[in-house]
Amino acid sequence: DPNRIAQLFPSALTEDSPVSDQDIVDMILLPCVNEACRLLQEGVALKPGDVDIGSMMGMAFPSFRGGLLFWATNERGGAGAIVKRLEHFYRMTDGFPLFKPSFALVRTAMANMPIGVNPTPHREFGNHDDVVVVAGYRTGMGRALRGGFKDTPIDDMLAPLIQKCLETTGVDPDSVGDLVVGTVLGRGDSAVVQSRVSSFLGGLPEHVPCKVVNRLCSSGLQS
């Protein structure tokens, strides 16, 4: 909304410098690209593909465009062009911090490399709070509403997965800190109760807390 932009940044809109549709798209998405470069620089994301998958699964970025950083590299001219666009918006908005190019993005532009390739993570890996995937299992699949599992309770499907993960990894059930379950459109509190029952049936002790995440198609990703 140009009127909203005028309220936020009074000097941004003038008769000599109208804001185009492409400007609006860039003002929304290029700061996301800028922040993604910081994530890669700090080692929060390991590679550009992680950001692309996260943008498609978590923020509904159009999958046919390949993800946020793929789009930025191939459709918005790469790091050099994006730095120039961000600098333009930074001046246009009187130094609004959101549009200040990050060091990682500027360094990538100076090296003339694809976004996300140049930055090297600053922190060492192997910290106590690092998240790693140690096993992966899934339930069977069926047709929605009328498939073979339509009458199967959640706990009957989830408990065997918990058992298998504990068995495969050799993790002591008493050392588990949390159980986070991604589920979609649970009926009232039933999803919470069934997930809690699943943790008991799966071999987790009662002192291990259980949390249910419902974010529709992104439930599993967020959990």
N, C-alpha and C positions, 0 to 999 in steps of 0.2 A: 504494500500500500504506500504510494508516494507520499501521502499526507502523514502517515506514521513515520516515515523516514525523515520528513521535514521536521517533525516534532522532536525526534531523537537527535538529529544532526542538522541544526538550522542552516549551516553554511553548505550543506551537501547539495541542496537543490537550488539551482538558479536558472534563469532563462538560458544562460550560456552552457549549462552543464546538466541537462535532464538525465534522470536515471532510467536506463533501458531495462527491458525484461532480463537480458543477459547479465546486467549489473546486479539485479536482485538475486538471480541464481548464484552468481559468484560471491556476493556478500554473505550468502547463507552457507555455501559449501566450501569455499576456499579457506575460511578459518578452521573448518573441520580437517582439511588437508594439512594445514599448518600445525594443528594439535597432533595429528597422526604422526607427523615427522618428529615431534617431541617424544611421543610414545616409543618410537623406534630408537631414537637417540638414547633414551633412558633405559631401554631394555624391557619396557613393559610389554611391547609387542616384538616378536623375534624377527619377523620378515613382513614385507609389504602384503603378501598374500593373506596373512592373518588379519590385517586391517581390512582388506577387501572382503573377506568372508564375514567378518564382524559387522561391516557396514551393510551388507546385504541381509544378514540374518537378524541383526539387532536394530537397525534404523530403516529397514525397508528400502535401501538403495536399489535402484533398478538392476536386476541381475544381468540383463542383456548388455549393460554398459561395463560389466566386468568388475565392479567394485569401485570404491571411492578413489583409491590411488591409481588404479588402472585408467579410470576416466580422466583423472587429473593429468596423467602422463600422456595419454593418447588423444584426448579431445580438448584439453585446455592448454596445450603447448609445453607441458613439462615444468620443471622447477623454475627455470629462468622467467618464463612468462607469468607464472603464478606469483613470484616475488614482485614483479613489476605491478601486477594487478593489486596485490595487497598493499604495496607502497602507495598506489594511487588512492585506494580507499582510506588508508591511514592519513594521508594529507587531506582528503576530502572531508573527513570526519573530525578534523582538528586533533589528530593523535589518539583516536580511540584505540585502547590496547588490544582489542580483539583482532585488529588488522595488522598488527606489527609482525613482520616476518620473523619466524624463529631462526635461531642460529643454525639448526640442523637443515632447514630448508634453504637458507642462504648458502651454506657450505655445499649442499648438493648442487645448487645452481652454478656456483663458481667452478665446480668440478665437472659440470656438464654431464651429469650422470642421472639415470632414472631415479625418480623419487623413492626414497627408502633404502637405496642400495649403499650410498656413501656413509651415512651416520654409523658410528661404532658405539655400541652400548657402553655407558660409563661405569655401570656397576658390575660387580662380579656375580656370577651365578653360583648357586649352591647355598643361598641364604635360607634361613629356617622358614621363611614365609613364601618360598617359591611354590607355585602350583604345578604339578606334573600329572600326566595321565599314566596310570600304571596298569589299567585293565579296561576293556570295553566289551560290554555285552548288551543285548537288547532283547525285548520280548518278541513273541511272534506277531505277525501282522495279519490283519483281516479287513474286510470291507466295513466301512462305517455304518453303524446302526443295524446292519443285518449280516455281519460276518460271523465267523466261527467263534469270536471272543466277545460277542456283544453282551452275553450274560455272565461273563467271567469277572469276579470282583477284583479290584485293584490289588488287594493283598495277595491273592493267588498268583498274580503275574509278577509283582515286585519282589516278594520274599525270595524266590529262587535266584534272582539276580544278585541280591545282597549276599546270599549264601555263597554263590559262585565267586563273587569278587573277593570275599574274605578268604575263601579256600585257595584261590589262585595266587593272591598277593601275599598270603601268610600274615596279614595284619592282625594284631591282637585286637579283638572286638572291644576290650576295655580301653584301648588307646584311641579309639575313634572319637573325634571332637564333635562332629555334627553330621547329621544326615539331611541333605537338601534334596527334595523331590520336585521335579518339574511336572506339573499336570495341567490339563486344559479343561476349563468349564466343569469343574467338580460341582456336584450337587450339594449346595449348602456347606456344612462342615464335614460331609462324608469323606471328602478327599483327605482332609487332615487326619481324621480318625483312622481311615484305612491305611494311610501311609505310616502312621504310628504303629498300628498292628503289624504291618509288614516288617518294620524294623525289629520287632520282637520275634516274629516268625523267622526272620532272616538270620537271627543269632546275635543281634546287638543288645547289650544290656539296657536296663531301664533308665540309667543315668545319661545315656547318649541322647541329646535333644534332636528333635525332628522338625524341619521347617518345609512348608509347601510353597512353591512359587507358581503363580498362574499369570503368564504373560502371553497367552495364546500360543502362536506358532514359535515364539522365542522362549517358551518356558524351559525347555531342556538346555538351551544355550545359556540362559541366565543362571539357572541352578548350577 
